[in-house]
Amino acid sequence: MSVPSLDLYCKVVEITLDCNRQYLRQRLLDDGYRAFFDRLEGDGPDGWRLHFFCLDPSAIAILRDGDLGECGPGEPVSFDPENFVVRRLRQLERCGRLCKPNDWWWFFD
């Protein structure tokens, strides 16, 4: 019996993470939340983490109801969340989209 390759395993993990990300994004969109950013954080000692930054704090309830594992405030391991959000907001401002929060969710894809 052959052992699946590490490359295949990594591809399956990548597809699974992307599906979870898209699922959570769609849940937010379906409930009318469009002003958010997200960031996938790499496979560290605690595994993969998907960070969401939402303009409306009530969007957190949608993420908690996603049934995709633990959901709650967490500290990023490999990036500064404040710098990440400030950088995104500045990019939106330079492009004239800061005042159009309905465009935020797709602008960085």
C-alpha positions in Angstrom: 0.0 0.0 0.0 1.5 3.4 -1.0 1.7 6.3 1.4 0.1 9.6 0.1 2.8 12.2 -0.6 3.3 15.2 1.6 2.6 17.4 -1.4 -0.9 15.8 -1.8 -1.5 16.2 1.9 -0.5 19.9 1.8 -2.8 20.5 -1.2 -5.8 18.9 0.7 -5.1 21.1 3.7 -4.9 24.2 1.5 -8.2 23.3 -0.2 -9.9 22.6 3.1 -8.7 25.9 4.6 -9.8 27.8 1.5 -13.3 26.2 1.7 -13.6 27.1 5.4 -12.6 30.7 4.6 -15.1 31.0 1.8 -17.8 29.4 3.9 -17.3 32.0 6.7 -17.1 34.9 4.2 -20.3 33.7 2.6 -22.0 33.5 6.0 -21.0 37.1 6.6 -22.2 38.2 3.2 -25.5 36.4 3.5 -26.2 38.3 6.7 -25.3 41.7 5.1 -21.8 42.1 6.5 -19.4 43.3 3.8 -16.9 45.5 5.7 -14.4 43.0 6.7 -10.9 41.7 6.0 -9.5 38.3 6.7 -6.1 36.7 6.9 -5.0 33.2 7.0 -2.1 32.6 9.4 0.3 29.8 8.6 0.7 26.4 10.2 2.4 27.2 13.5 2.5 25.2 16.7 -1.2 25.9 17.2 -2.2 24.9 13.7 -3.8 27.2 11.2 -5.7 30.3 12.2 -8.1 32.4 10.2 -8.4 35.9 11.5 -11.4 38.2 10.6 -11.4 41.9 11.2 -15.0 43.2 10.9 -16.1 46.8 11.0 -19.4 45.8 12.8 -18.6 44.0 16.0 -22.0 42.1 15.8 -20.5 40.1 12.9 -18.6 38.0 15.4 -21.8 36.1 16.2 -22.0 34.9 12.6 -18.4 33.6 12.8 -19.1 31.9 16.1 -22.1 30.1 14.6 -19.9 28.8 11.8 -19.2 25.4 13.5 -15.7 25.3 12.1 -13.9 24.8 15.4 -12.8 27.2 18.1 -13.8 30.8 17.5 -12.9 33.7 19.7 -10.4 36.5 20.2 -6.9 35.2 19.6 -3.4 36.6 19.3 -1.8 36.3 15.9 1.6 34.5 16.0 3.3 35.8 12.9 1.8 39.3 12.2 0.8 42.5 13.9 -3.0 42.8 13.6 -3.0 46.6 14.1 -0.5 47.1 11.3 -2.4 44.7 9.1 -5.7 46.6 9.5 -4.0 50.1 9.2 -2.3 48.9 6.0 -5.5 47.7 4.5 -7.4 50.9 5.4 -4.6 53.0 3.8 -4.8 50.9 0.7 -8.6 51.5 0.5 -8.1 55.2 1.1 -5.6 55.5 -1.7 -8.0 53.8 -4.1 -11.0 55.8 -3.0 -12.8 52.9 -1.5 -12.5 53.7 2.2 -16.0 55.3 2.2 -17.4 52.2 0.4 -17.4 49.5 3.0 -19.5 47.2 0.8 -16.4 46.8 -1.4 -14.0 45.9 1.3 -14.5 42.1 1.5 -13.5 41.4 -2.1 -11.0 44.2 -2.8 -8.0 42.3 -1.5 -8.7 38.9 -3.1 
